[in-house]
Amino acid sequence: MHAGDFYDPLRLWSTLMGAQGWHPAVPPPSAFEATWCSWGYGFDITPAQMLGALPKLKDLGLAWATLDDRWFDAYGDWNPRPDTFPGTSMKDMVDRFHRAGVKVQLWWLPIGAEIANGKGESHRYRQSDVVRDHPEWLVLDPSGRPATMVRSLAVLDPSLPEVRAYFRDMAVRFIRDFGFDGFKMDNIFAIPPCHNPLHRHASPEESTRAAAEVYREILAATHALKPEAVIQICPCGTLPSADWLPWMDQGVTADPVGAAQVRRRIKILKALLGPASAVSGDHVELSAMTREGHPDWFETGEDFASTLGAGGVVSTKFTWPPTGVVPPSGPVDLTPAREALWRKWLGLYDRKRLSSGTFLNLYTLGVDAPEGYAVAKDGVMNYAFYAQGPWRGEVELRGLRPGTYRVRDYAEGRDLGSVTAAPGKAPRLPAAFTDHLLLEVAP
């Protein structure tokens, strides 16, 4: 059926789906710009913290900022929290970012709504206004009780036109009234079947199948207002759903555990969405993790190379100014040592921007050693090789047309001489590296 790893069958599947009208969205140029996220500050982020980081974002060339989880009063209502975002502070904050030339995404989780006495990760739930005003919108389980989705949220049935209109209008409000430039829609998983007799379903699964329509309408309404808006959908820790894949501008590696998952999930999404698609590598801090001595995953990642070399969009969640506090999830302060590293890799990302190049399936995971990736852009071939720790041997530079090429290690600024590609024979280059080797191969 196919040769190599998962890339070819996923690419074939995507092509066959295209023949049936399934087409991923074409990402705007803004989907390939580097991003910063407020998640380093956790659930209780404030405008002062967001704006405090703004000068450093500008200094490092980050084009996007994401206002992450828990800026809102209640799931389903989606009003700014009065204790952290009082009055017009949210719009004022977005305006300040715009004046500095930085775009802002907003985190939210459509379809779910709070019901009384529930408790999520961040706060104890109350009865959301939308459930109080529209109990008839709820998805019910077979016993007639409200069915729940992720975070123990009640579900507003997306098969109802009025529910889809509610979330579409919510997206318009965020973009038009608050000024946001796109969304990070997070914790997006399947929703339960609906047994609400008021909805007169032909099948209970109508609610499950209709969820993607919410994301389709959000994408259309958002782009109608801002064509350069970027919508990311994150199915935290899981693979994406075919239902909603076409209704976003940027895929994401979705809470990878370590750098190997960053690279391989980028390859999965390039296969599904297309070789020139926009795929976020997620926060670089996730690229190294341990559970040893910690109650949960402890993040210490600094591996930008895995995102950049594999063709992903780089992202980070550092805190600035440094707080001196190490949260349970791991260090996020941009210390002087980390800032030097971040500056180097963000500069390389901005110069190379391989995320908008063409991903080439020239190396096979699980077969080729070291692990290899190739991205073509502007007449130059870019190779990335990865190993755990030190590696020594020869790397094969596949996909080159016959001719002579100059080879450069662009991460370390080293000229590695020249190679000659003959018809049907890829040149081999002696190499010694630790963890990664990023090559620029130009005629």
C-alpha positions in Angstrom: 0.0 0.0 0.0 2.8 2.4 0.8 6.5 2.7 1.5 8.2 4.4 4.4 6.6 5.7 7.5 3.1 7.3 8.2 3.6 10.3 5.9 2.7 8.7 2.5 -0.6 7.1 3.7 -1.7 10.2 5.5 -0.9 12.3 2.4 -2.8 9.9 0.2 -5.8 10.0 2.6 -5.7 13.8 2.5 -5.6 13.7 -1.3 -8.5 11.3 -1.5 -10.5 13.4 0.9 -9.8 16.4 -1.3 -11.5 14.6 -4.2 -14.6 14.6 -2.0 -14.5 18.3 -1.2 -12.4 18.2 2.0 -9.9 21.0 1.8 -7.8 22.4 4.6 -7.8 26.2 4.8 -5.0 28.1 3.1 -3.0 29.8 6.0 -2.4 33.5 5.7 1.2 34.7 5.9 0.6 35.8 9.5 0.2 32.1 10.5 4.0 31.6 10.0 5.1 34.3 12.4 6.6 33.4 15.8 4.3 33.6 18.9 4.5 34.2 22.6 1.8 32.9 25.0 0.8 34.1 28.4 0.4 30.5 29.8 3.7 31.0 31.6 1.7 33.1 34.1 -0.9 30.5 34.6 -4.7 31.0 35.1 -4.7 34.4 36.7 -2.9 36.5 34.0 -3.5 40.2 34.2 -3.2 43.1 31.7 -0.2 44.4 33.6 1.6 41.1 33.1 0.7 41.0 29.4 1.9 44.5 28.9 5.0 44.0 31.0 6.1 41.4 28.6 5.4 43.5 25.5 8.7 45.4 25.3 10.6 42.0 25.4 8.3 40.6 22.7 9.2 43.6 20.5 12.9 43.3 21.3 12.9 39.6 20.3 10.9 40.0 17.2 7.8 38.1 18.3 4.8 39.0 16.1 2.0 37.4 18.1 0.9 37.3 21.7 -1.8 34.9 23.0 -4.0 35.7 26.0 -4.4 32.2 27.4 -6.8 30.4 29.7 -9.0 31.9 32.4 -9.3 35.6 31.3 -13.1 35.0 31.4 -15.9 34.8 34.0 -17.5 31.6 33.0 -17.3 29.0 30.2 -20.2 29.6 27.9 -20.6 33.3 28.7 -17.1 34.5 27.9 -17.1 37.9 29.5 -13.8 39.3 30.9 -13.2 38.5 34.5 -14.1 41.6 36.6 -11.2 40.9 39.0 -8.4 40.6 36.4 -9.8 42.4 33.4 -12.2 45.1 34.8 -14.0 47.6 32.7 -12.4 48.3 29.3 -9.0 46.9 30.3 -9.1 44.0 27.8 -9.7 46.2 24.8 -7.2 48.8 26.1 -4.6 46.1 26.4 -5.2 44.8 22.8 -5.0 48.4 21.5 -1.6 48.8 23.3 -0.3 45.6 21.6 -1.5 46.8 18.2 0.2 50.2 18.6 3.4 48.3 19.3 2.9 46.2 16.1 2.0 42.9 17.9 -1.1 40.9 17.0 -3.1 39.2 19.8 -4.8 35.8 19.8 -7.5 34.9 22.4 -7.9 31.5 24.1 -11.3 30.0 24.3 -13.3 26.7 24.3 -16.5 26.9 22.3 -19.5 24.6 22.8 -19.0 24.0 26.6 -20.8 25.9 29.3 -20.7 25.9 33.1 -23.3 24.3 35.3 -23.6 24.9 39.0 -21.4 22.9 41.4 -19.0 21.8 38.8 -15.3 22.3 39.4 -12.6 22.6 36.7 -8.9 23.0 37.0 -9.0 26.8 37.5 -12.2 27.6 39.5 -15.4 26.4 40.9 -18.2 26.6 38.4 -21.4 28.6 38.7 -24.5 28.4 36.6 -23.5 30.2 33.4 -25.9 32.8 32.1 -26.3 31.0 28.8 -27.5 27.8 30.6 -29.8 29.8 32.8 -31.3 31.6 29.8 -31.3 28.6 27.4 -31.6 25.3 29.2 -33.3 24.0 26.0 -30.0 24.2 24.2 -28.3 21.5 26.4 -27.2 18.1 25.2 -28.8 15.5 27.5 -27.6 12.0 28.3 -29.9 9.0 28.1 -31.1 9.6 31.7 -32.1 13.2 30.9 -29.3 14.9 32.8 -26.9 17.3 31.2 -24.2 15.4 29.3 -20.7 16.7 29.9 -17.6 17.2 27.8 -14.0 18.1 28.7 -13.5 19.9 32.0 -16.9 18.6 33.2 -18.6 21.2 31.1 -22.2 21.0 30.0 -22.7 20.9 26.2 -24.7 23.4 24.0 -25.9 21.3 21.1 -24.1 22.4 18.0 -26.6 20.8 15.7 -29.0 23.7 16.7 -28.7 26.7 14.3 -29.3 29.0 17.3 -26.3 27.5 19.2 -24.0 27.9 16.1 -25.2 31.5 15.7 -24.4 32.1 19.4 -20.8 31.0 19.0 -20.4 32.7 15.6 -21.6 36.0 17.1 -19.2 35.4 20.1 -16.3 35.2 17.6 -17.4 38.4 15.9 -17.6 40.1 19.2 -14.0 39.1 20.1 -12.7 40.3 16.8 -14.8 43.4 16.2 -15.4 44.8 19.7 -12.2 43.7 21.5 -9.9 43.9 18.5 -8.4 40.4 18.7 -6.6 39.0 15.6 -7.4 35.3 16.0 -8.1 32.5 18.3 -6.4 29.6 20.1 -9.3 27.2 20.5 -8.1 24.6 23.1 -9.1 21.3 24.7 -11.1 20.5 21.5 -12.2 16.9 21.6 -15.4 15.0 20.6 -18.7 15.9 22.3 -21.3 13.4 23.5 -24.4 12.3 21.6 -27.6 14.1 22.5 -30.8 12.5 23.8 -32.7 15.8 24.4 -36.3 15.1 23.1 -36.7 18.8 22.3 -34.1 18.6 19.6 -35.9 15.9 17.6 -32.7 14.2 16.5 -32.9 11.6 13.8 -29.9 10.1 15.6 -28.2 11.1 18.9 -24.9 11.4 17.0 -26.2 14.5 15.2 -24.7 16.6 18.0 -21.3 14.9 17.8 -21.1 15.3 14.0 -22.3 18.9 14.1 -19.4 20.1 16.3 -17.2 20.8 13.3 -19.9 23.2 12.0 -19.3 25.5 14.9 -15.6 25.8 14.0 -16.4 26.2 10.3 -18.7 29.2 11.1 -16.2 30.7 13.5 -13.4 30.5 10.8 -15.7 32.1 8.1 -16.9 34.9 10.4 -13.4 35.7 11.6 -11.9 35.9 8.2 -14.7 38.0 6.9 -13.7 40.6 9.5 -9.9 40.0 9.4 -8.5 38.0 6.5 -5.1 37.8 8.2 -6.6 36.4 11.4 -5.1 33.1 12.6 -7.2 30.4 14.2 -5.4 27.5 15.9 -7.2 24.4 17.2 -5.5 22.3 19.9 -6.7 18.8 20.7 -4.4 18.6 23.8 -2.2 15.5 23.7 -4.2 13.8 21.0 -4.4 13.5 17.2 -6.6 15.9 15.3 -10.1 15.1 14.1 -10.9 15.0 10.4 -14.1 16.9 11.1 -12.5 20.2 12.2 -9.1 20.0 10.5 -10.2 22.2 7.5 -11.6 24.9 9.8 -8.3 26.3 11.2 -5.3 28.2 9.8 -2.6 26.7 12.0 -2.1 23.2 13.3 -0.3 22.6 16.6 1.7 19.7 18.0 -0.8 19.8 20.9 1.1 19.4 24.2 4.0 17.2 23.0 6.0 15.4 25.6 9.6 16.1 24.5 11.3 17.1 21.3 10.8 13.9 19.4 7.0 14.3 19.6 7.4 17.9 18.4 9.1 16.8 15.2 6.9 13.8 14.5 3.7 15.6 15.1 4.8 18.4 12.7 5.4 15.6 10.1 1.9 14.2 10.8 0.2 17.6 10.3 2.3 18.4 7.2 1.0 15.2 5.7 -2.6 15.9 6.6 -2.7 19.7 5.9 -0.2 19.9 3.1 3.6 20.3 2.7 3.3 24.2 3.0 0.9 24.3 5.9 1.4 26.2 9.1 2.1 24.0 12.1 3.0 25.4 15.5 5.6 23.4 17.4 3.8 24.5 20.6 5.7 26.1 23.5 9.4 25.3 23.2 9.4 24.8 27.0 7.6 21.5 26.3 10.5 20.1 24.3 12.2 18.6 27.3 10.2 17.1 30.2 10.7 14.8 33.2 8.4 13.3 35.9 11.3 12.3 38.2 11.0 14.0 41.5 7.8 16.0 40.4 4.1 15.3 40.8 3.5 16.0 37.1 5.5 16.8 34.0 8.3 19.3 34.7 9.2 21.3 31.6 12.7 22.4 31.0 12.8 22.5 27.2 15.0 24.8 25.0 15.0 22.8 21.8 14.0 25.3 19.2 15.9 23.3 16.6 13.3 20.5 16.6 10.6 23.0 15.5 12.7 25.1 13.2 14.4 22.3 11.3 11.2 20.2 10.9 9.4 23.2 9.4 7.3 24.3 12.4 6.3 27.7 13.7 8.2 28.5 16.9 6.3 29.5 20.1 7.3 30.3 23.7 5.6 31.2 27.0 8.4 32.9 29.0 7.7 35.4 31.7 9.1 38.9 31.7 10.3 40.6 33.8 11.7 37.6 35.6 9.6 36.7 38.7 12.2 34.5 40.4 9.5 31.9 41.0 9.7 28.4 39.5 6.1 27.1 39.1 5.3 23.4 39.4 5.4 23.0 35.6 9.0 24.2 35.3 11.0 27.4 34.9 9.6 30.1 32.6 11.6 33.2 33.5 13.6 34.6 30.7 16.9 34.7 32.6 19.9 36.4 30.9 21.3 32.9 29.9 17.9 31.9 28.4 17.4 35.2 26.7 20.7 34.8 24.8 19.5 31.4 23.6 16.0 32.7 22.8 17.4 35.6 20.9 19.7 33.3 18.8 16.9 30.9 17.8 14.1 33.5 17.3 16.5 35.4 15.0 17.3 32.2 13.1 13.6 31.4 12.8 12.8 34.9 11.5 15.6 34.7 8.9 14.9 31.2 7.7 11.1 30.9 8.1 11.2 27.3 7.0 7.7 26.9 8.3 6.5 28.5 5.1 8.7 26.3 2.9 7.8 23.0 1.3 8.1 19.9 3.5 9.7 17.0 1.6 9.2 13.4 2.7 12.8 12.3 2.0 13.6 10.4 5.2 11.8 7.6 7.0 11.2 7.6 10.7 12.3 4.4 12.4 14.5 3.4 9.5 16.9 6.2 8.7 19.5 7.2 11.3 19.9 9.9 12.3 16.3 11.1 12.1 16.1 13.4 9.1 13.9 16.2 7.7 14.1 18.3 4.5 12.4 21.6 3.7 12.9 23.4 0.3 12.6 27.2 0.2 13.7 29.9 -2.2 15.9 27.5 -4.2 17.7 26.2 -1.1 17.5 22.8 0.5 17.4 22.8 4.2 18.2 19.6 6.1 17.7 18.8 9.8 19.2 15.7 11.5 18.5 14.7 15.1 19.9 12.2 17.5 19.8 11.6 21.3 23.1 12.9 22.4 26.3 12.7 20.3 26.2 11.2 16.8 29.0 10.6 14.3 28.9 9.2 10.8 27.7 10.3 7.4 24.4 12.0 6.5 22.8 11.6 3.1 21.6 14.8 1.4 18.6 13.5 -0.5 16.5 15.3 -3.1 19.3 17.4 -4.7 19.4 17.9 -8.5 22.8 17.1 -10.1 25.3 19.8 -9.4 27.7 21.3 -6.9 26.4 22.7 -3.6 27.8 24.7 -0.7 26.9 23.3 2.7 26.6 25.4 5.8 25.6 24.7 9.4 23.3 27.7 9.8 22.7 27.1 13.5 26.4 27.4 14.4 27.5 29.6 11.5 30.0 27.1 10.1 30.9 26.5 6.5 31.2 22.8 5.9 32.5 22.9 2.3 30.9 21.6 -0.9 29.2 18.4 -2.1 28.4 17.2 -5.6 25.1 15.5 -6.5 25.2 13.0 -9.4 22.2 11.7 -11.2 20.5 9.1 -9.1 23.0 9.4 -6.3 22.7 11.6 -3.2 25.9 13.0 -1.8 27.0 12.0 1.7 28.5 14.3 4.2 30.7 13.3 7.2 29.1 14.8 10.3 29.6 14.9 14.0 27.0 16.6 16.2 25.2 16.5 19.5 21.3 16.4 19.4 20.9 18.3 16.1 22.5 19.4 12.9 20.8 22.0 10.7 22.2 22.4 7.2 21.6 24.9 4.5 22.6 23.5 1.1 22.6 26.0 -1.8 23.9 25.8 -5.4 
